């Protein structure tokens, strides 16, 4: 709500170490793809967008100042502003982010709580 996190509504919470922040930043900004010129590619967008995961950026008082929502089922994201970005997206990058979440111990939205599953 606004800039306050209602922790009672969250299913899983993982605070990243500095090393994990470096690894996630590496995925965001050092992996990408070349964009296909308009009219030269075929694509589709899934309409499921039901984000079960997010990355919250908190200041020293615990106030959220930016966020990234992630739906791993349709591979779509939503950023709180243009100040935060996952960089250029592709399905391989989403897999790397999903694998990072999984290795970090996050299950909900990765292996549990999916539309066709648990």
Biopython code that builds the backbone (N, CA, C, O; Angstrom):
import numpy as np
from Bio.PDB.StructureBuilder import StructureBuilder

atoms = [
    (1, "UNK", "N", (0.853, -1.171, 0.000)),
    (1, "UNK", "CA", (0.000, 0.000, 0.000)),
    (1, "UNK", "C", (0.898, 1.233, 0.000)),
    (1, "UNK", "O", (1.741, 1.405, 0.880)),
    (2, "UNK", "N", (0.706, 2.066, -0.982)),
    (2, "UNK", "CA", (1.540, 3.255, -1.152)),
    (2, "UNK", "C", (3.015, 2.855, -1.107)),
    (2, "UNK", "O", (3.476, 2.148, -2.003)),
    (3, "UNK", "N", (3.754, 3.276, -0.110)),
    (3, "UNK", "CA", (5.168, 2.906, -0.037)),
    (3, "UNK", "C", (5.444, 1.974, 1.143)),
    (3, "UNK", "O", (6.595, 1.805, 1.546)),
    (4, "UNK", "N", (4.386, 1.366, 1.698)),
    (4, "UNK", "CA", (4.531, 0.481, 2.845)),
    (4, "UNK", "C", (4.207, -0.948, 2.449)),
    (4, "UNK", "O", (3.196, -1.197, 1.793)),
    (5, "UNK", "N", (5.043, -1.874, 2.837)),
    (5, "UNK", "CA", (4.830, -3.281, 2.528)),
    (5, "UNK", "C", (3.967, -3.897, 3.625)),
    (5, "UNK", "O", (4.276, -3.764, 4.809)),
    (6, "UNK", "N", (2.888, -4.567, 3.234)),
    (6, "UNK", "CA", (2.029, -5.284, 4.176)),
    (6, "UNK", "C", (2.554, -6.723, 4.231)),
    (6, "UNK", "O", (2.097, -7.590, 3.487)),
    (7, "UNK", "N", (3.510, -6.958, 5.115)),
    (7, "UNK", "CA", (4.192, -8.244, 5.179)),
    (7, "UNK", "C", (3.261, -9.406, 5.498)),
    (7, "UNK", "O", (3.570, -10.544, 5.144)),
    (8, "UNK", "N", (2.146, -9.161, 6.145)),
    (8, "UNK", "CA", (1.217, -10.242, 6.492)),
    (8, "UNK", "C", (0.562, -10.848, 5.254)),
    (8, "UNK", "O", (0.045, -11.963, 5.324)),
    (9, "UNK", "N", (0.572, -10.146, 4.129)),
    (9, "UNK", "CA", (-0.029, -10.647, 2.899)),
    (9, "UNK", "C", (0.979, -11.377, 2.006)),
    (9, "UNK", "O", (0.598, -11.964, 0.993)),
    (10, "UNK", "N", (2.247, -11.342, 2.373)),
    (10, "UNK", "CA", (3.280, -11.988, 1.573)),
    (10, "UNK", "C", (3.441, -13.442, 1.989)),
    (10, "UNK", "O", (3.313, -13.773, 3.168)),
    (11, "UNK", "N", (3.719, -14.301, 1.032)),
    (11, "UNK", "CA", (3.855, -15.729, 1.295)),
    (11, "UNK", "C", (5.290, -16.097, 1.622)),
    (11, "UNK", "O", (5.533, -16.890, 2.532)),
    (12, "UNK", "N", (6.249, -15.533, 0.892)),
    (12, "UNK", "CA", (7.669, -15.787, 1.139)),
    (12, "UNK", "C", (8.430, -14.479, 1.072)),
    (12, "UNK", "O", (8.098, -13.597, 0.279)),
    (13, "UNK", "N", (9.438, -14.356, 1.896)),
    (13, "UNK", "CA", (10.300, -13.173, 1.891)),
    (13, "UNK", "C", (11.743, -13.653, 1.990)),
    (13, "UNK", "O", (12.074, -14.455, 2.863)),
    (14, "UNK", "N", (12.589, -13.171, 1.111)),
    (14, "UNK", "CA", (14.016, -13.471, 1.165)),
    (14, "UNK", "C", (14.776, -12.167, 1.064)),
    (14, "UNK", "O", (14.600, -11.408, 0.111)),
    (15, "UNK", "N", (15.613, -11.910, 2.039)),
    (15, "UNK", "CA", (16.487, -10.737, 1.991)),
    (15, "UNK", "C", (17.784, -11.190, 1.345)),
    (15, "UNK", "O", (18.393, -12.169, 1.777)),
    (16, "UNK", "N", (18.210, -10.471, 0.304)),
    (16, "UNK", "CA", (19.412, -10.855, -0.425)),
    (16, "UNK", "C", (20.671, -10.365, 0.263)),
    (16, "UNK", "O", (20.705, -9.287, 0.858)),
    (17, "UNK", "N", (21.705, -11.188, 0.164)),
    (17, "UNK", "CA", (23.030, -10.782, 0.623)),
    (17, "UNK", "C", (23.639, -9.876, -0.443)),
    (17, "UNK", "O", (23.117, -9.789, -1.555)),
    (18, "UNK", "N", (24.728, -9.208, -0.114)),
    (18, "UNK", "CA", (25.400, -8.370, -1.112)),
    (18, "UNK", "C", (25.846, -9.208, -2.310)),
    (18, "UNK", "O", (25.767, -8.750, -3.450)),
    (19, "UNK", "N", (26.308, -10.414, -2.062)),
    (19, "UNK", "CA", (26.736, -11.310, -3.136)),
    (19, "UNK", "C", (25.556, -11.663, -4.048)),
    (19, "UNK", "O", (25.708, -11.706, -5.269)),
    (20, "UNK", "N", (24.393, -11.914, -3.464)),
    (20, "UNK", "CA", (23.211, -12.237, -4.262)),
    (20, "UNK", "C", (22.748, -11.030, -5.067)),
    (20, "UNK", "O", (22.303, -11.183, -6.205)),
    (21, "UNK", "N", (22.844, -9.847, -4.500)),
    (21, "UNK", "CA", (22.499, -8.624, -5.233)),
    (21, "UNK", "C", (23.409, -8.479, -6.445)),
    (21, "UNK", "O", (22.946, -8.126, -7.530)),
    (22, "UNK", "N", (24.702, -8.750, -6.270)),
    (22, "UNK", "CA", (25.651, -8.697, -7.394)),
    (22, "UNK", "C", (25.274, -9.699, -8.480)),
    (22, "UNK", "O", (25.292, -9.367, -9.665)),
    (23, "UNK", "N", (24.936, -10.919, -8.084)),
    (23, "UNK", "CA", (24.565, -11.955, -9.062)),
    (23, "UNK", "C", (23.308, -11.561, -9.826)),
    (23, "UNK", "O", (23.257, -11.701, -11.048)),
    (24, "UNK", "N", (22.286, -11.068, -9.115)),
    (24, "UNK", "CA", (21.046, -10.663, -9.766)),
    (24, "UNK", "C", (21.274, -9.457, -10.677)),
    (24, "UNK", "O", (20.734, -9.409, -11.782)),
    (25, "UNK", "N", (22.059, -8.496, -10.232)),
    (25, "UNK", "CA", (22.394, -7.335, -11.068)),
    (25, "UNK", "C", (23.134, -7.760, -12.328)),
    (25, "UNK", "O", (22.910, -7.199, -13.400)),
    (26, "UNK", "N", (24.011, -8.743, -12.203)),
    (26, "UNK", "CA", (24.733, -9.270, -13.356)),
    (26, "UNK", "C", (23.758, -9.838, -14.391)),
    (26, "UNK", "O", (23.915, -9.603, -15.589)),
    (27, "UNK", "N", (22.760, -10.580, -13.932)),
    (27, "UNK", "CA", (21.751, -11.130, -14.852)),
    (27, "UNK", "C", (20.997, -9.998, -15.531)),
    (27, "UNK", "O", (20.812, -10.020, -16.747)),
    (28, "UNK", "N", (20.556, -9.003, -14.754)),
    (28, "UNK", "CA", (19.772, -7.903, -15.314)),
    (28, "UNK", "C", (20.520, -7.127, -16.383)),
    (28, "UNK", "O", (19.966, -6.828, -17.441)),
    (29, "UNK", "N", (21.778, -6.798, -16.109)),
    (29, "UNK", "CA", (22.465, -5.829, -16.951)),
    (29, "UNK", "C", (23.559, -6.384, -17.855)),
    (29, "UNK", "O", (24.106, -5.644, -18.671)),
    (30, "UNK", "N", (23.888, -7.656, -17.734)),
    (30, "UNK", "CA", (24.925, -8.215, -18.590)),
    (30, "UNK", "C", (24.425, -9.311, -19.511)),
    (30, "UNK", "O", (25.212, -9.942, -20.216)),
    (31, "UNK", "N", (23.123, -9.540, -19.507)),
    (31, "UNK", "CA", (22.519, -10.488, -20.436)),
    (31, "UNK", "C", (21.426, -9.752, -21.175)),
    (31, "UNK", "O", (20.697, -8.952, -20.589)),
    (32, "UNK", "N", (21.311, -10.024, -22.473)),
    (32, "UNK", "CA", (20.288, -9.363, -23.269)),
    (32, "UNK", "C", (20.184, -10.003, -24.629)),
    (32, "UNK", "O", (20.693, -11.101, -24.857)),
    (33, "UNK", "N", (19.534, -9.324, -25.511)),
    (33, "UNK", "CA", (19.376, -9.812, -26.862)),
    (33, "UNK", "C", (19.283, -8.622, -27.790)),
    (33, "UNK", "O", (19.010, -7.502, -27.359)),
    (34, "UNK", "N", (19.511, -8.871, -29.066)),
    (34, "UNK", "CA", (19.359, -7.809, -30.053)),
    (34, "UNK", "C", (17.895, -7.735, -30.446)),
    (34, "UNK", "O", (17.264, -8.750, -30.738)),
    (35, "UNK", "N", (17.369, -6.530, -30.450)),
    (35, "UNK", "CA", (15.969, -6.356, -30.813)),
    (35, "UNK", "C", (15.781, -6.583, -32.309)),
    (35, "UNK", "O", (16.622, -6.209, -33.126)),
    (36, "UNK", "N", (14.654, -7.205, -32.642)),
    (36, "UNK", "CA", (14.291, -7.422, -34.042)),
    (36, "UNK", "C", (13.607, -6.154, -34.529)),
    (36, "UNK", "O", (12.770, -5.591, -33.823)),
    (37, "UNK", "N", (13.951, -5.702, -35.725)),
    (37, "UNK", "CA", (13.328, -4.512, -36.287)),
    (37, "UNK", "C", (11.834, -4.740, -36.460)),
    (37, "UNK", "O", (11.382, -5.866, -36.664)),
    (38, "UNK", "N", (11.081, -3.661, -36.374)),
    (38, "UNK", "CA", (9.625, -3.753, -36.511)),
    (38, "UNK", "C", (9.264, -4.438, -37.818)),
    (38, "UNK", "O", (9.825, -4.128, -38.869)),
    (39, "UNK", "N", (8.322, -5.373, -37.744)),
    (39, "UNK", "CA", (7.856, -6.074, -38.933)),
    (39, "UNK", "C", (8.718, -7.251, -39.342)),
    (39, "UNK", "O", (8.384, -7.946, -40.301)),
    (40, "UNK", "N", (9.824, -7.498, -38.641)),
    (40, "UNK", "CA", (10.723, -8.582, -39.030)),
    (40, "UNK", "C", (10.667, -9.766, -38.088)),
    (40, "UNK", "O", (11.450, -10.705, -38.232)),
    (41, "UNK", "N", (9.762, -9.743, -37.132)),
    (41, "UNK", "CA", (9.671, -10.854, -36.198)),
    (41, "UNK", "C", (8.226, -11.202, -35.912)),
    (41, "UNK", "O", (7.316, -10.404, -36.140)),
    (42, "UNK", "N", (8.037, -12.390, -35.414)),
    (42, "UNK", "CA", (6.705, -12.833, -35.038)),
    (42, "UNK", "C", (6.716, -13.025, -33.532)),
    (42, "UNK", "O", (7.646, -13.614, -32.981)),
    (43, "UNK", "N", (5.704, -12.538, -32.882)),
    (43, "UNK", "CA", (5.667, -12.691, -31.444)),
    (43, "UNK", "C", (4.248, -12.744, -30.935)),
    (43, "UNK", "O", (3.301, -12.394, -31.637)),
    (44, "UNK", "N", (4.120, -13.184, -29.716)),
    (44, "UNK", "CA", (2.817, -13.245, -29.075)),
    (44, "UNK", "C", (2.998, -12.836, -27.628)),
    (44, "UNK", "O", (4.078, -12.991, -27.058)),
    (45, "UNK", "N", (1.958, -12.322, -27.048)),
    (45, "UNK", "CA", (2.017, -11.941, -25.648)),
    (45, "UNK", "C", (0.933, -12.706, -24.906)),
    (45, "UNK", "O", (-0.212, -12.777, -25.353)),
    (46, "UNK", "N", (1.299, -13.263, -23.795)),
    (46, "UNK", "CA", (0.356, -14.005, -22.973)),
    (46, "UNK", "C", (-0.408, -13.025, -22.103)),
    (46, "UNK", "O", (0.147, -12.025, -21.646)),
    (47, "UNK", "N", (-1.674, -13.311, -21.877)),
    (47, "UNK", "CA", (-2.502, -12.408, -21.102)),
    (47, "UNK", "C", (-2.679, -12.834, -19.655)),
    (47, "UNK", "O", (-3.492, -12.244, -18.944)),
    (48, "UNK", "N", (-1.945, -13.839, -19.197)),
    (48, "UNK", "CA", (-2.163, -14.363, -17.849)),
    (48, "UNK", "C", (-1.746, -13.384, -16.773)),
    (48, "UNK", "O", (-2.262, -13.496, -15.661)),
    (49, "UNK", "N", (-0.899, -12.478, -16.997)),
    (49, "UNK", "CA", (-0.191, -11.660, -16.014)),
    (49, "UNK", "C", (-0.820, -11.699, -14.620)),
    (49, "UNK", "O", (-1.763, -10.967, -14.322)),
    (50, "UNK", "N", (-0.275, -12.565, -13.787)),
    (50, "UNK", "CA", (-0.660, -12.727, -12.387)),
    (50, "UNK", "C", (0.636, -12.851, -11.601)),
    (50, "UNK", "O", (1.038, -13.952, -11.224)),
    (51, "UNK", "N", (1.294, -11.706, -11.353)),
    (51, "UNK", "CA", (2.617, -11.754, -10.737)),
    (51, "UNK", "C", (2.585, -12.332, -9.324)),
    (51, "UNK", "O", (1.843, -11.864, -8.461)),
    (52, "UNK", "N", (3.391, -13.337, -9.113)),
    (52, "UNK", "CA", (3.503, -13.965, -7.807)),
    (52, "UNK", "C", (4.828, -13.613, -7.138)),
    (52, "UNK", "O", (5.049, -13.940, -5.972)),
    (53, "UNK", "N", (5.692, -12.955, -7.872)),
    (53, "UNK", "CA", (7.013, -12.623, -7.357)),
    (53, "UNK", "C", (7.293, -11.148, -7.605)),
    (53, "UNK", "O", (6.730, -10.525, -8.505)),
    (54, "UNK", "N", (8.178, -10.614, -6.779)),
    (54, "UNK", "CA", (8.568, -9.213, -6.928)),
    (54, "UNK", "C", (9.937, -9.017, -6.303)),
    (54, "UNK", "O", (10.368, -9.779, -5.438)),
    (55, "UNK", "N", (10.586, -8.000, -6.755)),
    (55, "UNK", "CA", (11.831, -7.546, -6.153)),
    (55, "UNK", "C", (11.514, -6.161, -5.602)),
    (55, "UNK", "O", (11.142, -5.251, -6.342)),
    (56, "UNK", "N", (11.667, -6.021, -4.290)),
    (56, "UNK", "CA", (11.401, -4.742, -3.634)),
    (56, "UNK", "C", (12.712, -4.071, -3.272)),
    (56, "UNK", "O", (13.626, -4.715, -2.756)),
    (57, "UNK", "N", (12.803, -2.788, -3.541)),
    (57, "UNK", "CA", (13.977, -1.998, -3.188)),
    (57, "UNK", "C", (13.579, -1.135, -1.994)),
    (57, "UNK", "O", (12.705, -0.275, -2.101)),
    (58, "UNK", "N", (14.235, -1.375, -0.849)),
    (58, "UNK", "CA", (13.898, -0.686, 0.395)),
    (58, "UNK", "C", (15.009, 0.260, 0.806)),
    (58, "UNK", "O", (16.189, -0.013, 0.589)),
    (59, "UNK", "N", (14.617, 1.376, 1.400)),
    (59, "UNK", "CA", (15.635, 2.271, 1.951)),
    (59, "UNK", "C", (15.987, 1.809, 3.368)),
    (59, "UNK", "O", (15.493, 0.777, 3.822)),
    (60, "UNK", "N", (16.821, 2.553, 4.055)),
    (60, "UNK", "CA", (17.301, 2.133, 5.380)),
    (60, "UNK", "C", (16.195, 2.109, 6.437)),
    (60, "UNK", "O", (16.373, 1.507, 7.496)),
    (61, "UNK", "N", (15.055, 2.756, 6.166)),
    (61, "UNK", "CA", (13.942, 2.734, 7.117)),
    (61, "UNK", "C", (12.932, 1.643, 6.789)),
    (61, "UNK", "O", (11.931, 1.492, 7.491)),
    (62, "UNK", "N", (13.188, 0.873, 5.718)),
    (62, "UNK", "CA", (12.267, -0.193, 5.322)),
    (62, "UNK", "C", (11.165, 0.264, 4.394)),
    (62, "UNK", "O", (10.226, -0.487, 4.131)),
    (63, "UNK", "N", (11.262, 1.484, 3.892)),
    (63, "UNK", "CA", (10.267, 2.024, 2.965)),
    (63, "UNK", "C", (10.619, 1.608, 1.541)),
    (63, "UNK", "O", (11.764, 1.750, 1.111)),
    (64, "UNK", "N", (9.633, 1.093, 0.812)),
    (64, "UNK", "CA", (9.845, 0.706, -0.584)),
    (64, "UNK", "C", (9.973, 1.968, -1.428)),
    (64, "UNK", "O", (9.129, 2.862, -1.360)),
    (65, "UNK", "N", (11.046, 2.032, -2.229)),
    (65, "UNK", "CA", (11.175, 3.185, -3.120)),
    (65, "UNK", "C", (11.084, 2.784, -4.589)),
    (65, "UNK", "O", (10.879, 3.642, -5.447)),
    (66, "UNK", "N", (11.232, 1.507, -4.891)),
    (66, "UNK", "CA", (11.041, 0.978, -6.245)),
    (66, "UNK", "C", (10.677, -0.492, -6.124)),
    (66, "UNK", "O", (10.931, -1.118, -5.095)),
    (67, "UNK", "N", (10.072, -1.051, -7.190)),
    (67, "UNK", "CA", (9.783, -2.484, -7.217)),
    (67, "UNK", "C", (9.728, -2.993, -8.648)),
    (67, "UNK", "O", (9.556, -2.227, -9.596)),
    (68, "UNK", "N", (9.879, -4.294, -8.779)),
    (68, "UNK", "CA", (9.694, -4.984, -10.057)),
    (68, "UNK", "C", (8.787, -6.173, -9.769)),
    (68, "UNK", "O", (9.146, -7.039, -8.971)),
    (69, "UNK", "N", (7.613, -6.231, -10.409)),
    (69, "UNK", "CA", (6.726, -7.394, -10.325)),
    (69, "UNK", "C", (7.126, -8.369, -11.419)),
    (69, "UNK", "O", (7.546, -7.959, -12.501)),
    (70, "UNK", "N", (6.994, -9.673, -11.136)),
    (70, "UNK", "CA", (7.379, -10.687, -12.117)),
    (70, "UNK", "C", (6.331, -11.783, -12.170)),
    (70, "UNK", "O", (5.931, -12.317, -11.135)),
    (71, "UNK", "N", (5.885, -12.121, -13.377)),
    (71, "UNK", "CA", (5.032, -13.286, -13.617)),
    (71, "UNK", "C", (5.857, -14.263, -14.454)),
    (71, "UNK", "O", (6.046, -14.061, -15.653)),
    (72, "UNK", "N", (6.342, -15.319, -13.809)),
    (72, "UNK", "CA", (7.168, -16.291, -14.522)),
    (72, "UNK", "C", (6.353, -17.181, -15.457)),
    (72, "UNK", "O", (6.929, -17.844, -16.320)),
    (73, "UNK", "N", (5.025, -17.213, -15.309)),
    (73, "UNK", "CA", (4.211, -18.045, -16.184)),
    (73, "UNK", "C", (4.086, -17.436, -17.583)),
    (73, "UNK", "O", (4.138, -18.155, -18.580)),
    (74, "UNK", "N", (3.922, -16.118, -17.656)),
    (74, "UNK", "CA", (3.817, -15.484, -18.974)),
    (74, "UNK", "C", (5.065, -14.670, -19.327)),
    (74, "UNK", "O", (5.132, -14.053, -20.391)),
    (75, "UNK", "N", (6.063, -14.674, -18.417)),
    (75, "UNK", "CA", (7.333, -13.967, -18.640)),
    (75, "UNK", "C", (7.158, -12.468, -18.835)),
    (75, "UNK", "O", (7.862, -11.852, -19.636)),
    (76, "UNK", "N", (6.214, -11.884, -18.098)),
    (76, "UNK", "CA", (6.028, -10.436, -18.156)),
    (76, "UNK", "C", (6.401, -9.813, -16.823)),
    (76, "UNK", "O", (6.340, -10.461, -15.778)),
    (77, "UNK", "N", (6.788, -8.548, -16.875)),
    (77, "UNK", "CA", (7.185, -7.809, -15.684)),
    (77, "UNK", "C", (6.543, -6.433, -15.694)),
    (77, "UNK", "O", (6.077, -5.948, -16.724)),
    (78, "UNK", "N", (6.532, -5.818, -14.522)),
    (78, "UNK", "CA", (6.079, -4.431, -14.400)),
    (78, "UNK", "C", (7.022, -3.736, -13.432)),
    (78, "UNK", "O", (7.250, -4.214, -12.320)),
    (79, "UNK", "N", (7.559, -2.620, -13.857)),
    (79, "UNK", "CA", (8.470, -1.846, -13.031)),
    (79, "UNK", "C", (7.726, -0.642, -12.467)),
    (79, "UNK", "O", (6.837, -0.095, -13.119)),
    (80, "UNK", "N", (8.088, -0.233, -11.258)),
    (80, "UNK", "CA", (7.423, 0.894, -10.608)),
    (80, "UNK", "C", (7.700, 2.221, -11.307)),
    (80, "UNK", "O", (6.882, 3.139, -11.249)),
    (81, "UNK", "N", (8.840, 2.321, -11.960)),
    (81, "UNK", "CA", (9.183, 3.544, -12.689)),
    (81, "UNK", "C", (10.303, 3.233, -13.678)),
    (81, "UNK", "O", (10.827, 2.120, -13.717)),
    (82, "UNK", "N", (10.652, 4.222, -14.460)),
    (82, "UNK", "CA", (11.743, 4.045, -15.426)),
    (82, "UNK", "C", (13.109, 4.039, -14.747)),
    (82, "UNK", "O", (14.119, 3.783, -15.403)),
    (83, "UNK", "N", (13.158, 4.317, -13.441)),
    (83, "UNK", "CA", (14.422, 4.313, -12.702)),
    (83, "UNK", "C", (14.931, 2.906, -12.437)),
    (83, "UNK", "O", (16.111, 2.731, -12.133)),
    (84, "UNK", "N", (14.071, 1.895, -12.545)),
    (84, "UNK", "CA", (14.450, 0.515, -12.281)),
    (84, "UNK", "C", (14.053, -0.326, -13.495)),
    (84, "UNK", "O", (12.979, -0.142, -14.068)),
    (85, "UNK", "N", (14.928, -1.242, -13.871)),
    (85, "UNK", "CA", (14.680, -2.026, -15.068)),
    (85, "UNK", "C", (15.393, -3.366, -14.988)),
    (85, "UNK", "O", (16.415, -3.502, -14.314)),
    (86, "UNK", "N", (14.850, -4.338, -15.674)),
    (86, "UNK", "CA", (15.519, -5.631, -15.816)),
    (86, "UNK", "C", (16.446, -5.627, -17.031)),
    (86, "UNK", "O", (17.071, -6.643, -17.334)),
    (87, "UNK", "N", (16.537, -4.518, -17.712)),
    (87, "UNK", "CA", (17.347, -4.449, -18.926)),
    (87, "UNK", "C", (16.562, -5.042, -20.082)),
    (87, "UNK", "O", (15.344, -5.198, -19.996)),
    (88, "UNK", "N", (17.252, -5.370, -21.156)),
    (88, "UNK", "CA", (16.582, -5.962, -22.302)),
    (88, "UNK", "C", (16.146, -7.381, -21.954)),
    (88, "UNK", "O", (16.948, -8.189, -21.487)),
    (89, "UNK", "N", (14.875, -7.675, -22.184)),
    (89, "UNK", "CA", (14.332, -8.970, -21.784)),
    (89, "UNK", "C", (14.327, -9.975, -22.929)),
    (89, "UNK", "O", (14.220, -9.620, -24.103)),
    (90, "UNK", "N", (14.446, -11.233, -22.546)),
    (90, "UNK", "CA", (14.291, -12.361, -23.444)),
    (90, "UNK", "C", (13.951, -13.565, -22.570)),
    (90, "UNK", "O", (14.123, -13.516, -21.352)),
    (91, "UNK", "N", (13.477, -14.629, -23.176)),
    (91, "UNK", "CA", (13.064, -15.791, -22.384)),
    (91, "UNK", "C", (14.242, -16.411, -21.634)),
    (91, "UNK", "O", (14.061, -16.945, -20.539)),
    (92, "UNK", "N", (15.432, -16.349, -22.201)),
    (92, "UNK", "CA", (16.599, -16.904, -21.517)),
    (92, "UNK", "C", (16.916, -16.116, -20.248)),
    (92, "UNK", "O", (17.282, -16.702, -19.230)),
    (93, "UNK", "N", (16.778, -14.786, -20.303)),
    (93, "UNK", "CA", (17.034, -13.969, -19.116)),
    (93, "UNK", "C", (16.002, -14.286, -18.046)),
    (93, "UNK", "O", (16.353, -14.400, -16.871)),
    (94, "UNK", "N", (14.729, -14.433, -18.426)),
    (94, "UNK", "CA", (13.698, -14.780, -17.445)),
    (94, "UNK", "C", (14.011, -16.117, -16.791)),
    (94, "UNK", "O", (13.771, -16.287, -15.595)),
    (95, "UNK", "N", (14.543, -17.068, -17.553)),
    (95, "UNK", "CA", (14.920, -18.358, -16.981)),
    (95, "UNK", "C", (16.054, -18.174, -15.967)),
    (95, "UNK", "O", (16.042, -18.797, -14.905)),
    (96, "UNK", "N", (17.021, -17.332, -16.287)),
    (96, "UNK", "CA", (18.116, -17.054, -15.346)),
    (96, "UNK", "C", (17.595, -16.426, -14.052)),
    (96, "UNK", "O", (18.036, -16.791, -12.962)),
    (97, "UNK", "N", (16.655, -15.482, -14.171)),
    (97, "UNK", "CA", (16.078, -14.845, -12.988)),
    (97, "UNK", "C", (15.285, -15.877, -12.181)),
    (97, "UNK", "O", (15.385, -15.928, -10.955)),
    (98, "UNK", "N", (14.495, -16.697, -12.884)),
    (98, "UNK", "CA", (13.717, -17.743, -12.205)),
    (98, "UNK", "C", (14.640, -18.730, -11.494)),
    (98, "UNK", "O", (14.382, -19.109, -10.352)),
    (99, "UNK", "N", (15.705, -19.144, -12.160)),
    (99, "UNK", "CA", (16.680, -20.056, -11.540)),
    (99, "UNK", "C", (17.327, -19.406, -10.319)),
    (99, "UNK", "O", (17.566, -20.075, -9.314)),
    (100, "UNK", "N", (17.610, -18.103, -10.401)),
    (100, "UNK", "CA", (18.176, -17.372, -9.260)),
    (100, "UNK", "C", (17.218, -17.420, -8.075)),
    (100, "UNK", "O", (17.631, -17.683, -6.945)),
    (101, "UNK", "N", (15.937, -17.165, -8.337)),
    (101, "UNK", "CA", (14.938, -17.219, -7.272)),
    (101, "UNK", "C", (14.914, -18.615, -6.650)),
    (101, "UNK", "O", (14.888, -18.758, -5.427)),
    (102, "UNK", "N", (14.922, -19.634, -7.498)),
    (102, "UNK", "CA", (14.850, -21.020, -7.026)),
    (102, "UNK", "C", (16.057, -21.367, -6.155)),
    (102, "UNK", "O", (15.894, -21.936, -5.075)),
    (103, "UNK", "N", (17.259, -21.031, -6.610)),
    (103, "UNK", "CA", (18.487, -21.297, -5.852)),
    (103, "UNK", "C", (18.492, -20.514, -4.534)),
    (103, "UNK", "O", (19.083, -20.954, -3.548)),
    (104, "UNK", "N", (17.833, -19.356, -4.524)),
    (104, "UNK", "CA", (17.754, -18.536, -3.312)),
    (104, "UNK", "C", (16.730, -19.068, -2.310)),
    (104, "UNK", "O", (16.582, -18.528, -1.213)),
    (105, "UNK", "N", (16.026, -20.132, -2.700)),
    (105, "UNK", "CA", (15.088, -20.768, -1.782)),
    (105, "UNK", "C", (13.643, -20.339, -1.935)),
    (105, "UNK", "O", (12.811, -20.683, -1.096)),
    (106, "UNK", "N", (13.325, -19.606, -2.973)),
    (106, "UNK", "CA", (11.953, -19.175, -3.201)),
    (106, "UNK", "C", (11.211, -20.266, -3.950)),
    (106, "UNK", "O", (11.672, -20.739, -4.988)),
    (107, "UNK", "N", (10.060, -20.665, -3.422)),
    (107, "UNK", "CA", (9.248, -21.710, -4.052)),
    (107, "UNK", "C", (7.977, -21.156, -4.677)),
    (107, "UNK", "O", (7.594, -21.566, -5.772)),
    (108, "UNK", "N", (7.310, -20.212, -3.978)),
    (108, "UNK", "CA", (6.037, -19.695, -4.462)),
    (108, "UNK", "C", (6.248, -18.917, -5.762)),
    (108, "UNK", "O", (7.088, -18.020, -5.834)),
    (109, "UNK", "N", (5.482, -19.270, -6.770)),
    (109, "UNK", "CA", (5.614, -18.651, -8.080)),
    (109, "UNK", "C", (6.686, -19.306, -8.927)),
    (109, "UNK", "O", (6.829, -18.995, -10.109)),
    (110, "UNK", "N", (7.438, -20.211, -8.324)),
    (110, "UNK", "CA", (8.516, -20.924, -9.035)),
    (110, "UNK", "C", (8.116, -22.388, -9.197)),
    (110, "UNK", "O", (8.023, -22.889, -10.317)),
    (111, "UNK", "N", (7.879, -23.071, -8.084)),
    (111, "UNK", "CA", (7.456, -24.472, -8.119)),
    (111, "UNK", "C", (6.106, -24.685, -7.436)),
    (111, "UNK", "O", (5.497, -25.744, -7.590)),
    (112, "UNK", "N", (5.634, -23.692, -6.685)),
    (112, "UNK", "CA", (4.345, -23.765, -5.973)),
    (112, "UNK", "C", (3.507, -22.546, -6.295)),
    (112, "UNK", "O", (4.026, -21.490, -6.656)),
    (113, "UNK", "N", (2.181, -22.713, -6.156)),
    (113, "UNK", "CA", (1.277, -21.586, -6.331)),
    (113, "UNK", "C", (1.049, -21.174, -7.772)),
    (113, "UNK", "O", (0.658, -20.038, -8.041)),
    (114, "UNK", "N", (1.290, -22.087, -8.701)),
    (114, "UNK", "CA", (1.116, -21.785, -10.111)),
    (114, "UNK", "C", (-0.314, -22.092, -10.542)),
    (114, "UNK", "O", (-1.018, -22.846, -9.870)),
    (115, "UNK", "N", (-0.741, -21.515, -11.650)),
    (115, "UNK", "CA", (-2.112, -21.697, -12.115)),
    (115, "UNK", "C", (-2.483, -23.160, -12.307)),
    (115, "UNK", "O", (-3.578, -23.563, -11.914)),
    (116, "UNK", "N", (-1.633, -23.945, -12.882)),
    (116, "UNK", "CA", (-1.954, -25.344, -13.159)),
    (116, "UNK", "C", (-1.464, -26.289, -12.077)),
    (116, "UNK", "O", (-1.553, -27.506, -12.240)),
    (117, "UNK", "N", (-0.951, -25.761, -10.981)),
    (117, "UNK", "CA", (-0.358, -26.631, -9.959)),
    (117, "UNK", "C", (-0.955, -26.419, -8.590)),
    (117, "UNK", "O", (-2.158, -26.204, -8.443)),
    (118, "UNK", "N", (-0.076, -26.485, -7.566)),
    (118, "UNK", "CA", (-0.482, -26.391, -6.151)),
    (118, "UNK", "C", (-1.425, -25.243, -5.930)),
    (118, "UNK", "O", (-1.867, -25.015, -4.804)),
]
sb = StructureBuilder()
sb.init_structure("model")
sb.init_model(0)
sb.init_chain("A")
sb.init_seg("    ")
for serial, (resi, resn, name, xyz) in enumerate(atoms, 1):
    if name == "N":
        sb.init_residue(resn, " ", resi, " ")
    sb.init_atom(name, np.array(xyz, "f"), 0.0, 1.0, " ", f" {name:<3s}", serial, name[0])
structure = sb.get_structure()
